[in-house]
Amino acid sequence: MALNKNGIFSVASLILTIIGIIIILLGVLKYTDYAIGFSFVGIGFICIGWAFSALKGRV
């Protein structure tokens, strides 16, 4: 399966969003003392995934 640049951006966006959600859930469910830090990092991953999603078709 050959991926073009839009497919690569789609896969990268999906992976970053999933990692961000996992990090947020990990902070909330397991490490409650550090939940704020985990949440900020998870939101950062989601924002980068959103930026990759916005780049589809433009680059």
C-alpha positions in Angstrom: 0.0 0.0 0.0 1.6 3.2 -1.2 0.8 6.3 0.8 0.9 9.7 -0.7 1.5 12.8 1.5 -2.2 13.2 2.3 -2.4 9.6 3.5 0.7 10.1 5.7 -0.8 13.3 7.2 -4.0 11.4 7.9 -2.3 8.5 9.6 0.0 10.8 11.6 -3.0 12.9 12.7 -4.9 9.8 13.9 -1.9 8.4 15.7 -1.1 11.7 17.5 -4.8 12.1 18.5 -5.0 8.6 19.9 -1.7 9.1 21.8 -3.0 12.4 23.2 -6.2 10.7 24.4 -4.3 7.9 26.0 -2.0 10.3 27.8 -5.0 12.3 29.2 -6.7 9.1 30.4 -3.5 7.8 31.9 -3.1 11.0 33.9 -6.8 11.0 35.1 -7.1 7.3 35.9 -3.6 6.2 37.1 -1.5 9.2 38.1 -4.1 11.6 39.7 -1.4 13.6 41.4 0.0 14.6 38.0 -3.2 14.8 36.1 -2.8 18.5 35.1 0.6 17.9 33.6 -0.6 14.8 31.7 -3.6 16.8 30.5 -1.5 19.6 29.1 0.8 17.2 27.3 -2.2 15.2 25.9 -3.9 18.4 24.7 -0.6 19.3 23.0 -0.5 16.0 21.2 -4.1 16.5 20.1 -3.3 20.0 18.8 -0.4 18.8 16.8 -2.6 16.1 15.3 -5.2 18.7 14.5 -2.5 20.8 12.7 -1.5 17.8 10.7 -5.1 17.2 9.8 -5.3 20.9 8.6 -2.2 20.4 6.5 -3.8 17.7 4.4 -4.1 18.9 0.8 -2.1 22.1 1.4 1.5 20.8 1.4 
